[in-house]
Amino acid sequence: MTRPLRSHARIDMAAPNRNDTPSTPKERSCRDLNAAEQLVLFMTRRWVGAVTAPEGSRERHDSLMAWSRAFCHAGGPAAARSWDCFLSLVAHNAPDGLTTGCRKCGRPSADERRLLAALAAYQYGDLHTGRALIRHWLQDAQARLAEHHLILFAGRLVDASFRLRPPADTDRVPDRTKDSYGQSLEGHVMPAHATLH
Protein backbone atom coordinates (compact mmCIF):
# COMPACT_ATOMS: atom_id res chain seq x y z
CA MET A 1 0.00 0.00 0.00
CA THR A 2 1.35 3.38 -0.93
CA ARG A 3 0.88 6.45 1.19
CA PRO A 4 -0.72 9.52 -0.38
CA LEU A 5 1.64 12.16 -1.73
CA ARG A 6 0.41 14.86 0.61
CA SER A 7 1.86 12.97 3.57
CA HIS A 8 5.34 13.04 2.00
CA ALA A 9 5.59 16.22 -0.02
CA ARG A 10 6.60 19.54 1.39
CA ILE A 11 4.39 21.90 -0.55
CA ASP A 12 3.96 25.36 0.86
CA MET A 13 1.27 27.70 -0.37
CA ALA A 14 1.73 31.35 0.38
CA ALA A 15 1.35 34.72 -1.22
CA PRO A 16 4.54 36.51 -2.20
CA ASN A 17 5.52 39.34 0.08
CA ARG A 18 5.42 42.90 -1.26
CA ASN A 19 9.19 42.94 -0.65
CA ASP A 20 9.57 40.00 -3.03
CA THR A 21 9.08 42.28 -6.03
CA PRO A 22 10.68 41.04 -9.23
CA SER A 23 13.09 43.36 -10.98
CA THR A 24 10.98 43.67 -14.13
CA PRO A 25 7.40 44.95 -14.26
CA LYS A 26 6.38 42.15 -16.65
CA GLU A 27 6.51 39.55 -13.85
CA ARG A 28 4.60 41.45 -11.21
CA SER A 29 1.22 40.00 -12.09
CA CYS A 30 -0.15 36.72 -13.39
CA ARG A 31 -2.10 38.78 -15.93
CA ASP A 32 1.20 39.82 -17.51
CA LEU A 33 2.14 36.21 -18.30
CA ASN A 34 1.47 34.87 -21.79
CA ALA A 35 -1.12 32.12 -22.40
CA ALA A 36 1.39 29.26 -22.09
CA GLU A 37 2.82 30.63 -18.85
CA GLN A 38 -0.66 31.15 -17.40
CA LEU A 39 -1.58 27.59 -18.36
CA VAL A 40 1.52 26.14 -16.67
CA LEU A 41 0.90 28.24 -13.56
CA PHE A 42 -2.77 27.20 -13.52
CA MET A 43 -1.87 23.50 -13.89
CA THR A 44 0.81 23.73 -11.20
CA ARG A 45 -1.55 25.33 -8.71
CA ARG A 46 -4.26 22.78 -9.55
CA TRP A 47 -1.74 19.97 -9.03
CA VAL A 48 -0.93 21.36 -5.58
CA GLY A 49 -4.66 21.65 -4.87
CA ALA A 50 -5.19 18.02 -5.83
CA VAL A 51 -2.32 16.60 -3.77
CA THR A 52 -3.00 18.68 -0.68
CA ALA A 53 -6.80 18.39 -0.55
CA PRO A 54 -8.39 15.58 1.49
CA GLU A 55 -9.37 12.48 -0.45
CA GLY A 56 -12.92 12.63 -1.71
CA SER A 57 -13.19 16.38 -1.18
CA ARG A 58 -14.78 18.72 -3.65
CA GLU A 59 -11.53 20.69 -3.90
CA ARG A 60 -9.62 17.57 -4.96
CA HIS A 61 -12.31 16.65 -7.47
CA ASP A 62 -12.41 20.20 -8.91
CA SER A 63 -8.62 20.36 -9.11
CA LEU A 64 -8.40 17.01 -10.91
CA MET A 65 -11.16 17.98 -13.34
CA ALA A 66 -9.47 21.30 -14.13
CA TRP A 67 -6.12 19.48 -14.53
CA SER A 68 -7.68 17.01 -17.00
CA ARG A 69 -9.43 19.72 -19.03
CA ALA A 70 -6.28 21.84 -19.23
CA PHE A 71 -4.24 18.92 -20.52
CA CYS A 72 -6.83 18.17 -23.19
CA HIS A 73 -5.58 21.39 -24.81
CA ALA A 74 -1.92 21.12 -23.89
CA GLY A 75 -0.28 17.84 -24.74
CA GLY A 76 -2.73 15.26 -23.42
CA PRO A 77 -1.97 12.43 -21.00
CA ALA A 78 1.74 12.28 -21.83
CA ALA A 79 2.20 15.95 -20.90
CA ALA A 80 0.15 15.45 -17.73
CA ARG A 81 2.30 12.49 -16.74
CA SER A 82 5.55 14.38 -17.36
CA TRP A 83 4.49 17.48 -15.40
CA ASP A 84 3.12 15.33 -12.57
CA CYS A 85 6.41 13.38 -12.36
CA PHE A 86 8.49 16.57 -12.42
CA LEU A 87 6.43 18.30 -9.72
CA SER A 88 6.40 15.11 -7.61
CA LEU A 89 10.19 14.87 -7.78
CA VAL A 90 10.58 18.49 -6.68
CA ALA A 91 7.95 18.28 -3.93
CA HIS A 92 9.36 15.02 -2.53
CA ASN A 93 13.06 15.76 -2.76
CA ALA A 94 13.76 19.49 -2.60
CA PRO A 95 15.26 20.38 0.79
CA ASP A 96 12.86 23.29 1.23
CA GLY A 97 9.95 21.82 -0.72
CA LEU A 98 8.01 23.78 -3.30
CA THR A 99 6.23 27.05 -2.55
CA THR A 100 3.28 28.00 -4.72
CA GLY A 101 0.55 30.58 -4.56
CA CYS A 102 -3.06 29.62 -4.09
CA ARG A 103 -5.51 29.90 -6.98
CA LYS A 104 -6.36 33.48 -5.94
CA CYS A 105 -2.78 34.75 -5.78
CA GLY A 106 -2.20 37.50 -8.30
CA ARG A 107 1.54 36.98 -8.64
CA PRO A 108 3.69 33.92 -9.16
CA SER A 109 5.86 32.93 -6.20
CA ALA A 110 9.64 32.72 -6.56
CA ASP A 111 9.41 28.94 -7.05
CA GLU A 112 6.68 29.35 -9.66
CA ARG A 113 8.84 31.88 -11.53
CA ARG A 114 11.74 29.44 -11.30
CA LEU A 115 9.52 26.66 -12.75
CA LEU A 116 8.48 28.91 -15.62
CA ALA A 117 12.07 30.02 -16.27
CA ALA A 118 13.35 26.40 -16.31
CA LEU A 119 10.56 25.30 -18.64
CA ALA A 120 11.21 28.25 -20.98
CA ALA A 121 14.94 27.46 -20.98
CA TYR A 122 14.24 23.90 -22.14
CA GLN A 123 11.73 25.03 -24.74
CA TYR A 124 14.37 27.29 -26.27
CA GLY A 125 17.23 24.80 -25.96
CA ASP A 126 19.14 26.51 -23.14
CA LEU A 127 20.13 23.36 -21.26
CA HIS A 128 22.73 25.07 -19.10
CA THR A 129 20.20 27.54 -17.65
CA GLY A 130 17.53 24.86 -17.30
CA ARG A 131 19.87 22.58 -15.38
CA ALA A 132 21.02 25.40 -13.12
CA LEU A 133 17.41 26.23 -12.26
CA ILE A 134 16.52 22.58 -11.54
CA ARG A 135 19.58 22.27 -9.28
CA HIS A 136 17.99 24.83 -6.98
CA TRP A 137 15.78 21.94 -5.82
CA LEU A 138 17.47 18.69 -6.87
CA GLN A 139 20.93 17.20 -7.30
CA ASP A 140 22.54 14.39 -9.29
CA ALA A 141 20.26 11.50 -10.33
CA GLN A 142 17.10 13.25 -9.16
CA ALA A 143 18.00 16.33 -11.20
CA ARG A 144 18.65 14.21 -14.30
CA LEU A 145 15.33 12.41 -13.92
CA ALA A 146 13.51 15.71 -13.36
CA GLU A 147 15.24 17.14 -16.44
CA HIS A 148 14.00 14.19 -18.50
CA HIS A 149 10.39 14.86 -17.47
CA LEU A 150 10.75 18.61 -17.97
CA ILE A 151 12.12 18.12 -21.50
CA LEU A 152 9.20 15.83 -22.35
CA PHE A 153 6.71 18.33 -20.95
CA ALA A 154 8.35 21.28 -22.76
CA GLY A 155 8.18 19.35 -26.04
CA ARG A 156 4.52 18.44 -25.55
CA LEU A 157 3.65 22.08 -24.91
CA VAL A 158 5.47 23.16 -28.08
CA ASP A 159 3.68 20.42 -30.05
CA ALA A 160 0.38 21.84 -28.77
CA SER A 161 1.48 25.40 -29.78
CA PHE A 162 2.04 26.57 -26.21
CA ARG A 163 5.32 28.50 -26.10
CA LEU A 164 6.59 30.36 -23.09
CA ARG A 165 8.43 33.64 -23.59
CA PRO A 166 12.13 33.25 -24.36
CA PRO A 167 14.21 33.15 -21.18
CA ALA A 168 15.95 36.32 -20.14
CA ASP A 169 18.73 36.53 -17.60
CA THR A 170 18.02 34.13 -14.73
CA ASP A 171 19.00 36.57 -12.02
CA ARG A 172 15.43 37.88 -12.27
CA VAL A 173 14.30 34.69 -10.56
CA PRO A 174 14.91 35.43 -6.88
CA ASP A 175 16.28 32.99 -4.38
CA ARG A 176 13.61 31.79 -2.01
CA THR A 177 14.06 32.87 1.57
CA LYS A 178 12.04 32.00 4.63
CA ASP A 179 11.01 35.63 5.17
CA SER A 180 9.99 36.30 1.56
CA TYR A 181 6.48 34.97 2.17
CA GLY A 182 5.60 36.74 5.41
CA GLN A 183 2.76 38.83 4.00
CA SER A 184 -0.69 38.47 5.51
CA LEU A 185 -2.69 35.79 3.74
CA GLU A 186 -5.98 37.61 4.10
CA GLY A 187 -8.32 36.61 1.26
CA HIS A 188 -6.47 33.39 0.47
CA VAL A 189 -8.13 30.03 0.91
CA MET A 190 -5.58 27.55 2.15
CA PRO A 191 -5.94 23.75 2.22
CA ALA A 192 -5.82 22.25 5.67
CA HIS A 193 -2.64 20.25 4.93
CA ALA A 194 -0.63 23.15 3.45
CA THR A 195 2.27 24.64 5.37
CA LEU A 196 2.81 28.36 5.39
CA HIS A 197 6.04 30.28 5.84
LINZIPE-V824175 format. One record per residue. RES is the residue in one small letter. PHI is phi in degrees with one decimal (999 if undefined). D_FIRST is the distance of its C-alpha to the first C-alpha in whole Angstrom. Layout:
RES_PHI_D_FIRST ; RES_PHI_D_FIRST
This chain:
m_999_0 ; t_-97.3_4 ; r_-86.1_7 ; p_-64.7_10 ; l_-58.1_12 ; r_-62.3_15 ; s_-80.5_14 ; h_-105.7_14 ; a_-74.9_17 ; r_-106.2_21 ; i_-114.0_22 ; d_-104.9_26 ; m_-117.8_28 ; a_-155.6_31 ; a_-88.7_35 ; p_-62.0_37 ; n_-72.1_40 ; r_-61.1_43 ; n_-78.7_44 ; d_-93.1_41 ; t_-82.0_44 ; p_-63.6_43 ; s_-78.8_47 ; t_-117.9_47 ; p_-62.1_48 ; k_-61.6_46 ; e_-102.7_42 ; r_-76.7_43 ; s_-135.6_42 ; c_-64.0_39 ; r_-66.2_42 ; d_-85.5_44 ; l_-80.1_41 ; n_-76.8_41 ; a_-60.1_39 ; a_-65.8_37 ; e_-66.2_36 ; q_-64.3_36 ; l_-63.6_33 ; v_-63.1_31 ; l_-62.8_31 ; f_-59.4_30 ; m_-65.6_27 ; t_-64.3_26 ; r_-67.5_27 ; r_-69.4_25 ; w_-62.1_22 ; v_-61.2_22 ; g_-59.8_23 ; a_-70.2_20 ; v_-82.5_17 ; t_-102.3_19 ; a_-79.0_20 ; p_-63.1_18 ; e_-58.2_16 ; g_80.4_18 ; s_-78.7_21 ; r_-63.2_24 ; e_-60.1_24 ; r_-63.1_21 ; h_-60.6_22 ; d_-62.0_25 ; s_-64.8_24 ; l_-67.3_22 ; m_-65.4_25 ; a_-63.4_27 ; w_-58.0_25 ; s_-63.2_25 ; r_-62.8_29 ; a_-63.0_30 ; f_-75.6_28 ; c_-62.7_30 ; h_-94.5_33 ; a_-131.0_32 ; g_98.3_30 ; g_67.9_28 ; p_-59.9_24 ; a_-65.4_25 ; a_-66.1_26 ; a_-60.4_24 ; r_-62.8_21 ; s_-64.0_23 ; w_-69.0_24 ; d_-61.2_20 ; c_-63.1_19 ; f_-62.3_22 ; l_-62.9_22 ; s_-63.4_18 ; l_-59.6_20 ; v_-66.3_22 ; a_-63.3_20 ; h_-78.5_18 ; n_-116.8_21 ; a_-68.9_24 ; p_-55.6_25 ; d_-105.1_27 ; g_72.5_24 ; l_-128.9_25 ; t_-107.7_28 ; t_-126.4_29 ; g_-83.5_31 ; c_-79.6_30 ; r_-61.9_31 ; k_-90.3_35 ; c_-62.9_35 ; g_-89.0_38 ; r_-132.7_38 ; p_-69.9_35 ; s_-72.2_34 ; a_-60.1_35 ; d_-66.4_31 ; e_-65.8_32 ; r_-65.3_35 ; r_-66.0_34 ; l_-59.7_31 ; l_-63.4_34 ; a_-65.6_36 ; a_-64.8_34 ; l_-62.6_33 ; a_-62.5_37 ; a_-58.9_38 ; y_-69.9_36 ; q_-63.4_37 ; y_-102.0_41 ; g_78.0_40 ; d_-92.7_40 ; l_-64.2_37 ; h_-60.1_39 ; t_-65.6_38 ; g_-58.2_35 ; r_-65.0_34 ; a_-62.1_35 ; l_-69.2_34 ; i_-64.1_30 ; r_-67.8_31 ; h_-63.3_31 ; w_-105.8_28 ; l_-129.5_26 ; q_-129.2_28 ; d_49.4_28 ; a_-62.1_25 ; q_-64.7_23 ; a_-65.7_27 ; r_-66.1_27 ; l_-66.6_24 ; a_-62.1_25 ; e_-59.9_28 ; h_-56.2_27 ; h_-68.2_25 ; l_-68.2_28 ; i_-64.1_31 ; l_-61.2_29 ; f_-65.0_29 ; a_-58.9_32 ; g_-65.2_33 ; r_-63.3_32 ; l_-64.3_33 ; v_-62.8_37 ; d_-58.9_37 ; a_-92.8_36 ; s_65.8_39 ; f_-109.8_37 ; r_-114.7_39 ; l_-75.7_39 ; r_-65.9_42 ; p_-57.9_43 ; p_-67.8_42 ; a_-102.9_44 ; d_-64.3_45 ; t_-74.7_41 ; d_-71.4_43 ; r_-73.3_43 ; v_-85.0_39 ; p_-72.9_39 ; d_-70.3_37 ; r_-83.7_35 ; t_-124.6_36 ; k_-59.1_35 ; d_-88.8_38 ; s_-79.3_38 ; y_-124.0_36 ; g_-85.5_38 ; q_-62.2_39 ; s_-58.7_39 ; l_-98.5_36 ; e_-56.4_38 ; g_87.4_38 ; h_-107.6_34 ; v_-90.9_31 ; m_-115.8_28 ; p_-62.6_25 ; a_-62.8_24 ; h_-92.7_21 ; a_-79.4_23 ; t_-107.0_25 ; l_-113.5_29 ; h_-82.8_31
